[in-house]
């Protein structure tokens, strides 16, 4: 079920990021990351389900680490977040914020290679 849902979301929200990337692999990675964020699942926030570890917590504020926490809630990321995202909900972020801005925020918040 999860894989089927991911494929549907990935296909629906497949985007071409026009930021100079000519490498198809890079574009696919960025699109995969965006699709993962849109469904709220990432390696960082959900790998514990496969490993049997405890659910991860934010090293900055000790809250449960989720995509929502990273994009909207973490007080330690507030200043970085305000440079890129001012939307009040995940739905608003993905509907009104340019995909490249979301990627830039993730990079600036040092989560890009962890997600």
Secondary structure, DSSP 8 states (H G I E B T S, - for coil): -HHHHHHHHHHHT-----SS---HHHHHHHHHHHHHHHHT--HHHHTHHHH-----B-TTT--B--HHIIIII-GGGHHHHHHH---SSHHHHHHHS-HHHHHHHHHHTT-TTT-
